[in-house]
Amino acid sequence: MSATVVFYLRGEISSAQHFDAESLFLSYCILVPNGWTCPEESKLCGTTHFAQQTRKPFGDEGKSISTAHLNQYFEAKLIAPVDLVFEVPKLMVEVSSLDWWQRFCTEGYGFTAIPTSPGHHSLTIATWRPVPSPMHSQAARVAQMRRFFIGGTPQLKDLGCSLADTQGKDILSRFGLCTISSGQVNVTLEVGLQGPKDGKILAKSTLLGKKMQSGRSDQLVSSVDQVIAAYLRVKSRMASVREAMKTMMDERQSD
């Protein structure tokens, strides 16, 4: 049996900030590199509860920061063969909103590389959402009105357009995709490693994690096929969450 390295992840999706909607919830999924395994795959994906954004004053110019405290804990155990230990798992998030009028909107998508170096890590995931192009066209104005009055926003059918595979041979073009920045998601993560007696492997993994946090993670991403498969799993779970939320809102209105 070949040697393996075990990564223990324990984290918290602490908050979401600077989003337009008041009531937010978030779906997340850990994308495992090819060749890695997870004994409990059900722990790789999940959905948070609803959280209301609150505004707090910031600075002396009357500005404020809107924050939704999610406090969603997650943990996972990832097993990687020694020859694949330098691959990088990723954390994908989708922020959504649903108000009292049952207006559902996608507020933002975001990705980040999960550090493989042991210790405590604080991550900030910048999110964005697609909009019709060109942004000042009639279609864009209609989409903005639909979003405001009845809900519904453009959604990604293929997440591969947002996470290109720099290691594969195919080059994915994102030309023509218009997006706007939305809010950010704050994550804290504790990483533990258990590996073979050869300390060089763990030392290299620690060095890799430091390089990722210095902004070089774009050179180490998962394959597009893997991202799409993970997205489909999240999308299926999101559909069930939406149905549950709709049923809950109907019951409230009937009361």
C-alpha positions in Angstrom: 0.0 0.0 0.0 1.4 3.4 -1.0 1.9 6.0 1.7 -0.8 8.6 2.3 -1.1 12.0 4.0 -4.3 12.8 5.9 -5.6 16.3 6.1 -8.0 17.2 9.0 -10.1 20.3 8.2 -12.2 22.1 10.8 -13.6 25.4 9.9 -16.3 28.0 10.3 -18.1 30.1 7.7 -18.4 33.0 10.1 -20.1 35.8 8.2 -21.1 37.4 4.9 -20.6 41.1 4.3 -21.6 43.9 1.9 -24.5 42.1 0.1 -27.6 44.0 -1.1 -30.2 41.6 0.3 -31.2 41.5 4.0 -31.9 37.7 4.5 -29.0 35.5 3.3 -28.1 31.8 3.3 -25.1 30.1 1.8 -24.4 26.8 0.1 -20.8 25.5 0.2 -18.9 22.5 -1.2 -15.3 21.3 -0.8 -13.9 20.2 -4.1 -11.5 17.3 -3.7 -8.7 16.9 -6.2 -8.7 13.8 -8.4 -7.1 10.9 -6.6 -8.0 12.2 -3.1 -10.6 10.5 -1.0 -13.0 11.5 1.7 -14.4 8.8 4.0 -17.5 10.8 4.7 -18.5 12.6 1.5 -21.7 13.9 3.0 -19.6 16.4 5.0 -18.2 18.0 1.8 -21.3 20.0 1.1 -23.8 21.8 3.2 -26.2 24.8 3.5 -26.3 27.4 6.3 -29.4 28.8 8.0 -30.9 32.1 7.2 -29.3 35.2 8.7 -30.4 38.8 8.7 -27.8 41.4 7.8 -27.2 44.1 10.4 -25.6 47.4 9.9 -22.9 48.9 12.1 -21.4 52.4 11.8 -17.9 52.5 10.3 -15.6 55.5 10.4 -16.5 59.1 10.9 -18.2 59.7 7.5 -21.5 58.1 8.3 -20.6 54.9 6.5 -21.8 51.5 7.7 -20.9 47.8 7.3 -23.7 45.2 6.7 -22.9 41.8 8.1 -24.8 38.5 8.3 -23.5 36.2 11.0 -23.7 32.7 9.6 -21.5 30.7 12.1 -21.7 27.5 10.1 -19.2 24.9 11.2 -17.9 22.2 9.0 -15.2 19.5 9.1 -13.7 17.0 6.7 -11.1 14.3 6.6 -9.2 14.2 3.3 -6.8 11.4 2.3 -4.2 12.1 -0.4 -1.6 9.7 -1.9 1.9 10.9 -1.3 2.4 11.5 -5.1 -0.7 13.7 -5.2 -0.2 15.6 -1.9 0.7 18.8 -3.8 -2.8 19.1 -5.4 -5.0 21.7 -3.8 -8.6 21.3 -2.6 -11.0 24.2 -3.1 -13.9 25.7 -1.3 -16.8 26.9 -3.4 -19.6 29.1 -2.1 -22.9 30.3 -3.5 -24.7 33.1 -1.6 -28.5 33.4 -2.1 -31.3 35.4 -0.6 -35.0 34.7 -0.1 -37.3 37.4 1.4 -40.8 37.5 2.8 -42.3 37.9 -0.7 -40.5 34.7 -1.8 -38.2 36.6 -4.1 -35.2 34.3 -4.6 -32.0 35.7 -5.9 -28.4 34.5 -6.3 -26.3 37.1 -4.7 -22.8 35.8 -5.5 -20.4 33.0 -6.4 -16.9 32.6 -5.0 -14.0 30.2 -4.8 -10.8 29.9 -2.7 -8.0 27.4 -2.4 -7.9 25.6 0.9 -4.5 25.9 2.5 -2.7 22.6 3.0 -0.2 24.0 5.6 -1.1 23.1 9.2 -2.3 25.8 11.6 -4.9 28.5 11.7 -6.0 30.3 8.6 -8.3 33.3 8.0 -9.8 33.4 4.5 -11.8 36.0 2.7 -13.8 34.9 -0.4 -14.7 37.7 -2.8 -17.9 36.9 -4.7 -19.5 38.1 -7.9 -22.6 37.4 -10.0 -23.2 37.4 -13.7 -25.3 40.1 -15.4 -26.7 40.4 -18.9 -24.3 42.0 -21.4 -23.9 44.7 -22.4 -24.7 46.1 -19.0 -26.6 49.1 -20.3 -28.7 47.2 -22.8 -32.5 46.8 -22.6 -32.0 43.1 -21.5 -29.9 44.3 -18.6 -32.5 46.8 -17.5 -35.2 44.2 -17.7 -33.1 41.8 -15.6 -32.6 44.5 -13.0 -36.3 45.2 -12.8 -37.1 41.5 -12.6 -34.6 41.1 -9.8 -36.1 44.0 -7.8 -39.8 43.3 -8.3 -40.2 39.5 -8.6 -36.8 38.0 -7.9 -34.7 35.8 -10.1 -31.3 36.5 -11.4 -29.0 35.1 -14.1 -27.3 32.0 -12.8 -24.3 30.0 -14.0 -25.2 26.9 -15.9 -21.5 25.8 -16.1 -19.2 26.8 -13.2 -16.2 25.9 -15.4 -16.5 29.4 -16.9 -15.5 30.9 -13.5 -12.7 28.4 -12.6 -10.4 27.6 -15.5 -8.2 24.6 -15.5 -4.6 25.9 -15.9 -3.1 22.4 -15.7 -5.2 20.9 -18.5 -4.5 21.3 -22.3 -7.8 23.0 -23.1 -8.1 26.7 -22.6 -11.5 28.0 -21.5 -12.5 31.5 -22.7 -14.5 33.7 -20.5 -14.7 36.5 -23.0 -18.1 38.1 -23.1 -19.1 37.1 -19.6 -20.2 40.3 -17.8 -20.1 40.2 -14.0 -20.4 42.6 -11.1 -18.8 42.4 -7.7 -21.0 41.5 -4.8 -20.0 40.9 -1.1 -17.5 38.8 0.6 -17.6 35.6 2.8 -15.3 35.3 5.8 -14.0 31.8 6.7 -11.7 30.6 9.5 -10.0 27.2 9.1 -7.9 24.9 11.2 -5.7 22.4 9.3 -4.0 19.4 10.7 -1.7 16.9 8.9 -0.8 13.3 9.6 1.7 11.6 7.2 4.6 9.2 6.8 7.7 9.3 8.8 9.5 11.2 6.0 9.1 14.8 7.2 10.2 16.2 3.8 6.7 15.6 2.4 5.0 17.5 5.2 7.5 20.2 5.0 6.9 20.6 1.2 3.1 20.6 1.8 3.6 23.4 4.4 5.6 25.4 2.0 2.9 24.9 -0.7 0.3 26.2 1.7 2.3 29.4 2.4 2.7 29.9 -1.4 -1.0 29.6 -1.9 -1.7 32.3 0.7 0.8 34.6 -0.9 -1.4 34.7 -4.1 0.0 31.9 -6.2 -2.9 29.5 -5.8 -4.1 30.3 -9.4 -1.4 27.9 -10.6 -2.9 25.0 -8.7 -6.6 24.5 -9.4 -8.9 21.5 -9.8 -10.1 20.2 -13.1 -13.1 21.8 -14.7 -15.0 18.4 -14.9 -14.5 18.0 -11.1 -15.9 21.5 -10.5 -18.9 20.9 -12.6 -19.7 17.6 -10.9 -19.4 19.3 -7.5 -21.6 22.1 -8.7 -24.3 19.7 -9.8 -24.4 18.1 -6.4 -24.8 21.5 -4.8 -27.4 22.5 -7.3 -29.5 19.4 -6.4 -29.3 20.3 -2.7 -30.2 23.9 -3.4 -33.3 22.8 -5.2 -34.5 20.9 -2.1 -33.6 23.9 0.1 -35.7 26.2 -2.1 -38.7 23.9 -1.9 -38.4 23.7 1.8 -38.2 27.5 2.1 -41.2 27.9 -0.2 -43.3 25.5 1.9 -42.3 27.4 5.1 -43.3 30.7 3.6 -46.6 29.3 2.4 -47.3 28.1 5.9 -46.5 31.5 7.3 -48.9 33.2 4.9 -51.7 30.8 5.6 -51.3 31.5 9.3 
